[in-house]
Amino acid sequence: MPKVELPCLRRGQSGIVCENRASGRMRRRLQDVGLITGTRVECVGRSPLGDPTAYCILDAVIALRAKGARCVLVEV
């Protein structure tokens, strides 16, 4: 399965988190919203200007800016 950064997912596309490359506070925040290895995440929508993007993570919709989302690798 190819690994891509989270913002590469198109609306309706999902993947499994395989790596969190963030550090410090950003790493902790991503883990707190459920972006840990093995979690399924689905892109559910983008804002009109493309940032932030809404993702469904553990049955919750979370909006993430591209800067933070690029730290997460998913298997499509």
Sequence and secondary structure as in RCSB ss.txt:
>XXXX:A:sequence
MPKVELPCLRRGQSGIVCENRASGRMRRRLQDVGLITGTRVECVGRSPLGDPTAYCILDAVIALRAKGARCVLVE
V
>XXXX:A:secstr
  EEEGGG  TT EEEEEEE   HHHHHHHHHTT  TT EEEEEEE TTS SEEEEETTEEEEE HHHHTTEEEE
 
